């Protein structure tokens, strides 16, 4: 649980940094939340493809 909390710190810092850089034409908070959620969901198939690719390459390369 501590690792999850620590992994969110850079994410929140980047979000705040970009949020405060855009004073005049900010995106709606819902759009930002959906974008972050979809990015988090995209890691699941990426981990799967990474694991499958590692198994295939280790089998091919020995």
ChimeraX attribute file (.defattr): number of C-alpha atoms within 10 A of each C-alpha:
attribute: neighborCount
match mode: 1-to-1
recipient: residues
	/A:1	6
	/A:2	6
	/A:3	7
	/A:4	8
	/A:5	9
	/A:6	10
	/A:7	11
	/A:8	10
	/A:9	11
	/A:10	11
	/A:11	12
	/A:12	11
	/A:13	11
	/A:14	10
	/A:15	13
	/A:16	11
	/A:17	11
	/A:18	12
	/A:19	15
	/A:20	10
	/A:21	10
	/A:22	10
	/A:23	9
	/A:24	7
	/A:25	8
	/A:26	12
	/A:27	11
	/A:28	8
	/A:29	10
	/A:30	9
	/A:31	10
	/A:32	14
	/A:33	11
	/A:34	11
	/A:35	12
	/A:36	14
	/A:37	11
	/A:38	11
	/A:39	11
	/A:40	10
	/A:41	11
	/A:42	11
	/A:43	11
	/A:44	11
	/A:45	10
	/A:46	11
	/A:47	11
	/A:48	11
	/A:49	12
	/A:50	12
	/A:51	12
	/A:52	12
	/A:53	12
	/A:54	12
	/A:55	12
	/A:56	12
	/A:57	11
	/A:58	10
	/A:59	9
	/A:60	8
	/A:61	7
	/A:62	6
